[in-house]
Amino acid sequence: MGVDVDDFWTFIELSRHTGPTQRERETFLGERLGRFSRRHLLDFVQHLSATREPANT
């Protein structure tokens, strides 16, 4: 089983609690995503793209 949309949002929420700055969140996400399998990383990126796409139009 891969990363579903609920897992994605839980992960994003966890990153919020790592610190007040964007740099701290990026560090957290980078470290955690680096541990993901390729499949899980691709699932995460797919959810991220689906979330960001409407904001970019």
Stockholm file with secondary structure:
# STOCKHOLM 1.0

chainA/1-57         MGVDVDDFWTFIELSRHTGPTQRERETFLGERLGRFSRRHLLDFVQHLSATREPANT
#=GR chainA/1-57 SS CCCCHHHHHHHHHHHHTTCSSHHHHHHHHHHHHTTSCHHHHHHHHHHHHHHHGGGGC
#=GC SS_cons        CCCCHHHHHHHHHHHHTTCSSHHHHHHHHHHHHTTSCHHHHHHHHHHHHHHHGGGGC
//
